[in-house]
Structure formats: C-alpha cells, structure tokens
C-alpha cells in the first residue's frame, strides 16, 4: 500500500483537491497516512514594500485569471472552497511552522524529521501560494 502525505494550508481547500483526496482514499493501492498543516511563521511575512511590488507584478495575470474564471465557470466549480476535514478524519496530523521566501516554503529540520518518522512514499503539497479569491 502506497503511504501518502498531504500538505495543506488549512482544512478548507478547493473542490479539485477534495476529489484527489477522495480518489486516494477509495483506491485499493494508496491511503493518506499523514496530514501536515502548514502555518507561516510571523517573521516570514514580507514587508509591505515587497508585498506591494509582488502584487503589482501579478495584477495583469490576476485580472486575466478572474476574467477567464468568470467566463468559463460551470456548475461543478473545481475552484470552489471545500472543507476536506471529513475526508481526513482519523488520520494523524501535525502542524509545522514554515517560513516563506518568494514562492518557496522552507520546513524546519525538526519538522522534516517528524515527517520522515511516518515513512511516507509520497507527499502532495496542496498549499496555495499566493492565495487568491474569486468573486
């Protein structure tokens, strides 16, 4: 049996993530063995100047993305927020305080050791960087 770990920013995720978790749990060859909740440390928050710079660099893309999302929206919205906690009930979870540099999260060594103790075969990172909301 394939041992799977799931890295999430919270138990609220997109519908497509929930579908993947359902598929893993219902497969006959893999199961979720660990949930890792990624919390950002206070010092990893970028300065206002850097956040504004990053925001304006992505503005055109985000405007296009929002327009495309509204234009192509269907009844079964893959991006809709979904609570995945019921799909992960009874599965061990750990909270790690990572630090963020640009689009990269760094997990401290003690957190990596704790993850290694679970002897996972694969780890899926379903965190959202940067987070965005659609109207």
FIGUBA-204082 format. One record per residue (C-alpha): residue in one letter; x, y, z. Coordinates in nm, 4 decimals, decimal comma. Layout:
# residues N
residuo->a; X->X; Y->Y; Z->Z
...
This chain:
# residues 135
residuo->x; X->0,0000; Y->0,0000; Z->0,0000
residuo->x; X->0,1354; Y->0,3419; Z->-0,1013
residuo->x; X->0,1692; Y->0,5721; Z->0,2025
residuo->x; X->0,0628; Y->0,9289; Z->0,1133
residuo->x; X->0,1104; Y->1,2550; Z->0,2992
residuo->x; X->-0,0961; Y->1,5675; Z->0,2304
residuo->x; X->0,0407; Y->1,9182; Z->0,2971
residuo->x; X->-0,2365; Y->2,1782; Z->0,3352
residuo->x; X->-0,2543; Y->2,5411; Z->0,4457
residuo->x; X->-0,5902; Y->2,4646; Z->0,6121
residuo->x; X->-0,8711; Y->2,2100; Z->0,6016
residuo->x; X->-1,0545; Y->2,4374; Z->0,3579
residuo->x; X->-0,9281; Y->2,3714; Z->0,0088
residuo->x; X->-1,0502; Y->2,3606; Z->-0,3498
residuo->x; X->-1,3012; Y->2,1071; Z->-0,4762
residuo->x; X->-1,0371; Y->1,9544; Z->-0,7040
residuo->x; X->-0,8147; Y->1,8859; Z->-0,4006
residuo->x; X->-1,1072; Y->1,7191; Z->-0,2225
residuo->x; X->-1,1620; Y->1,4999; Z->-0,5292
residuo->x; X->-0,7969; Y->1,3900; Z->-0,5299
residuo->x; X->-0,8147; Y->1,3053; Z->-0,1587
residuo->x; X->-1,1351; Y->1,1052; Z->-0,2193
residuo->x; X->-0,9697; Y->0,9182; Z->-0,5065
residuo->x; X->-0,6640; Y->0,8327; Z->-0,2959
residuo->x; X->-0,8755; Y->0,7116; Z->-0,0058
residuo->x; X->-1,1018; Y->0,4996; Z->-0,2273
residuo->x; X->-0,8180; Y->0,3455; Z->-0,4287
residuo->x; X->-0,7026; Y->-0,0022; Z->-0,3461
residuo->x; X->-0,3350; Y->0,0853; Z->-0,3672
residuo->x; X->-0,2848; Y->0,4061; Z->-0,1636
residuo->x; X->-0,4052; Y->0,5706; Z->0,1546
residuo->x; X->-0,3457; Y->0,9021; Z->0,3256
residuo->x; X->-0,1281; Y->0,8384; Z->0,6314
residuo->x; X->-0,0442; Y->1,1931; Z->0,7422
residuo->x; X->-0,1858; Y->1,5457; Z->0,7138
residuo->x; X->0,0607; Y->1,8306; Z->0,7528
residuo->x; X->-0,0898; Y->2,1717; Z->0,8226
residuo->x; X->0,1429; Y->2,4440; Z->0,7037
residuo->x; X->0,1365; Y->2,7604; Z->0,9135
residuo->x; X->0,3611; Y->3,0505; Z->0,8250
residuo->x; X->0,5857; Y->3,1885; Z->1,0941
residuo->x; X->0,5389; Y->3,5547; Z->1,1851
residuo->x; X->0,8873; Y->3,6540; Z->1,0682
residuo->x; X->0,8293; Y->3,5054; Z->0,7218
residuo->x; X->0,5738; Y->3,7718; Z->0,6338
residuo->x; X->0,7193; Y->4,0019; Z->0,3706
residuo->x; X->0,7486; Y->4,3749; Z->0,4162
residuo->x; X->0,4717; Y->4,5956; Z->0,2816
residuo->x; X->0,7015; Y->4,7230; Z->0,0065
residuo->x; X->0,7778; Y->4,3691; Z->-0,1163
residuo->x; X->0,4121; Y->4,2633; Z->-0,0970
residuo->x; X->0,3022; Y->4,5684; Z->-0,2990
residuo->x; X->0,5724; Y->4,5024; Z->-0,5582
residuo->x; X->0,4688; Y->4,1376; Z->-0,5903
residuo->x; X->0,1016; Y->4,2353; Z->-0,6072
residuo->x; X->0,1520; Y->4,4792; Z->-0,8944
residuo->x; X->0,3730; Y->4,2307; Z->-1,0809
residuo->x; X->0,0828; Y->3,9843; Z->-1,0821
residuo->x; X->-0,2033; Y->4,2288; Z->-1,1399
residuo->x; X->-0,2470; Y->4,1733; Z->-1,5143
residuo->x; X->-0,2308; Y->3,7971; Z->-1,4777
residuo->x; X->-0,4830; Y->3,8033; Z->-1,1910
residuo->x; X->-0,7202; Y->4,0220; Z->-1,3910
residuo->x; X->-0,6983; Y->3,7814; Z->-1,6828
residuo->x; X->-0,7396; Y->3,4838; Z->-1,4488
residuo->x; X->-1,0505; Y->3,6354; Z->-1,2872
residuo->x; X->-1,1991; Y->3,7175; Z->-1,6297
residuo->x; X->-1,1300; Y->3,3636; Z->-1,7536
residuo->x; X->-1,2726; Y->3,2107; Z->-1,4360
residuo->x; X->-1,5980; Y->3,4074; Z->-1,4683
residuo->x; X->-1,6254; Y->3,3381; Z->-1,8423
residuo->x; X->-1,5647; Y->2,9641; Z->-1,8073
residuo->x; X->-1,7482; Y->2,8999; Z->-1,4807
residuo->x; X->-1,9533; Y->2,5801; Z->-1,4778
residuo->x; X->-2,1970; Y->2,4182; Z->-1,2350
residuo->x; X->-1,9292; Y->2,1942; Z->-1,0830
residuo->x; X->-1,6731; Y->2,4559; Z->-0,9858
residuo->x; X->-1,3314; Y->2,2941; Z->-0,9272
residuo->x; X->-1,2047; Y->2,6081; Z->-0,7522
residuo->x; X->-1,4917; Y->2,6357; Z->-0,5023
residuo->x; X->-1,3816; Y->2,6268; Z->-0,1374
residuo->x; X->-1,4465; Y->2,2868; Z->0,0186
residuo->x; X->-1,3989; Y->2,1538; Z->0,3714
residuo->x; X->-1,1814; Y->1,8409; Z->0,3474
residuo->x; X->-1,1679; Y->1,7652; Z->0,7225
residuo->x; X->-1,4325; Y->1,4919; Z->0,6962
residuo->x; X->-1,2244; Y->1,3156; Z->0,4285
residuo->x; X->-0,9221; Y->1,3191; Z->0,6600
residuo->x; X->-1,0981; Y->1,2244; Z->0,9845
residuo->x; X->-0,8953; Y->0,9829; Z->1,1951
residuo->x; X->-0,5718; Y->1,0491; Z->1,0057
residuo->x; X->-0,2788; Y->1,1747; Z->1,2143
residuo->x; X->-0,1930; Y->1,5398; Z->1,1586
residuo->x; X->0,0943; Y->1,7655; Z->1,2507
residuo->x; X->0,1282; Y->2,1424; Z->1,2314
residuo->x; X->0,4516; Y->2,2859; Z->1,1007
residuo->x; X->0,5565; Y->2,6466; Z->1,1108
residuo->x; X->0,7322; Y->2,7056; Z->0,7812
residuo->x; X->0,8977; Y->3,0179; Z->0,6523
residuo->x; X->0,8301; Y->3,1588; Z->0,3082
residuo->x; X->1,0812; Y->3,3114; Z->0,0717
residuo->x; X->0,9193; Y->3,4230; Z->-0,2525
residuo->x; X->0,7159; Y->3,1252; Z->-0,3699
residuo->x; X->0,9095; Y->2,8697; Z->-0,1655
residuo->x; X->0,8187; Y->2,7322; Z->0,1771
residuo->x; X->1,1022; Y->2,6078; Z->0,3996
residuo->x; X->1,0223; Y->2,3429; Z->0,6601
residuo->x; X->1,2470; Y->2,3381; Z->0,9686
residuo->x; X->1,4681; Y->2,0339; Z->1,0194
residuo->x; X->1,2737; Y->1,9070; Z->1,3222
residuo->x; X->0,9554; Y->1,9163; Z->1,1117
residuo->x; X->1,1245; Y->1,7186; Z->0,8360
residuo->x; X->1,2347; Y->1,4595; Z->1,0928
residuo->x; X->0,8761; Y->1,4262; Z->1,2164
residuo->x; X->0,7531; Y->1,3759; Z->0,8583
residuo->x; X->1,0242; Y->1,1140; Z->0,7952
residuo->x; X->0,9058; Y->0,9212; Z->1,1046
residuo->x; X->0,5819; Y->0,8451; Z->0,9185
residuo->x; X->0,7720; Y->0,6642; Z->0,6407
residuo->x; X->0,5704; Y->0,8221; Z->0,3573
residuo->x; X->0,6176; Y->0,7190; Z->-0,0042
residuo->x; X->0,4921; Y->1,0489; Z->-0,1468
residuo->x; X->0,3923; Y->1,3913; Z->-0,0185
residuo->x; X->0,1426; Y->1,6106; Z->-0,2030
residuo->x; X->0,1661; Y->1,9860; Z->-0,1400
residuo->x; X->-0,1784; Y->2,1413; Z->-0,1880
residuo->x; X->-0,0928; Y->2,4777; Z->-0,0319
residuo->x; X->-0,1838; Y->2,7901; Z->-0,2219
residuo->x; X->0,0891; Y->3,0452; Z->-0,2917
residuo->x; X->-0,0132; Y->3,3220; Z->-0,3164
residuo->x; X->-0,3709; Y->3,2777; Z->-0,2015
residuo->x; X->-0,6338; Y->3,4362; Z->-0,4199
residuo->x; X->-1,0086; Y->3,4696; Z->-0,4089
residuo->x; X->-1,2583; Y->3,4788; Z->-0,6877
residuo->x; X->-1,5748; Y->3,6794; Z->-0,6614
